[in-house]
Amino acid sequence: METLEQKVIKKLEEDGFFVVRVESKGPFNFLAVRRGLVCGIQCRESRNISFEEREQLLDMETKYGIIPFIAYLAGKSLVTERIGLKED
């Protein structure tokens, strides 16, 4: 049985991304690169994300241009969502 991280890597590679696992304790599990586009992916058990985590991910976009995403399973389906500003 594939883990969430294995599913994420497989999907990203199928979509033409070069995927690198991030070994540090940073905000992302993976960096995915395709034609100059750099995405940071954080794997989670659910889509819930704290305000502090959201701010940290958005800070990575502001400072380094890394577009933040979270990936999680909804039932058996892999879901990826771009992290943006929290709606009021």
N, C-alpha and C positions, 0 to 999 in steps of 0.2 A: 504494500500500500504506500502510495506517495505521500510524503509530508507536504505541508503547506509550502514550505520553502522550495521543495523540488517542483511543485506545480507552478510556482511563480517563475522559477528559472526556465522551465520548459516553455511556458507561454511567451515570455519575453524573447527567448531565442527564436521561437516560431515566428514572432513578429519582427525579426530582423535586428534585435538588439544584441550588443556585446555585453555580457553580464559579468560583473566582478563582485565577489562576496567581500563585504567589509568586516574585518576581524576585530575592529576596535569596539569600544562601548559607546560609539557615536549614535546618532539618531536613526541611521539607516542600516538595514541588513544587507542591501545590495545597491550597487550603482549600475544603471543600465544606460548604454551609450549607443546612439544611432545617428549618423550624419550630423554631428555637432550638437545634438540634443542630449542633455545629461539629466537623467531622472534618478531620484533617490527613492528606494522602496523600503518601507517598514512593514514587516509581516506582523499581524496581530490576530488574536483569537476572535475579536469582534471589531465593529467599526467605531466603538467608543474610544475617544481620545480626549485627554484632558486639555484644558486651556494652555497649560504650561508646555505640554508636548507639541501642541499645534504651533505655539509661538516659536519653539525651538526649530521645528521643521520649516516654518516660513522664514526664519532668520537665515537658514541655510540657502534658501532661494535668493534672498536679498544680498547676502554677502558673496555667494559663489555661483549663483545662477543654476543651482541644482533644483529641478522641479520636484516637489515632494508628493509622494503617493503612499497610501496605505493599501495593503492587500490582506484579505481575510476570506474565510469561507462562509457563504450563506447557504446552509444545507450542504449540498455537494458541489455547489457552483463557486468558482473562484471569482472574487470581485476585487477590482482595483478602483480606487477613488483618488482623484487629485485633491490634495489638501489646499484649501483656500481660506480666506478670512471667514471667521465664524459669523453667521447671519445673526442680526439683532432680533 
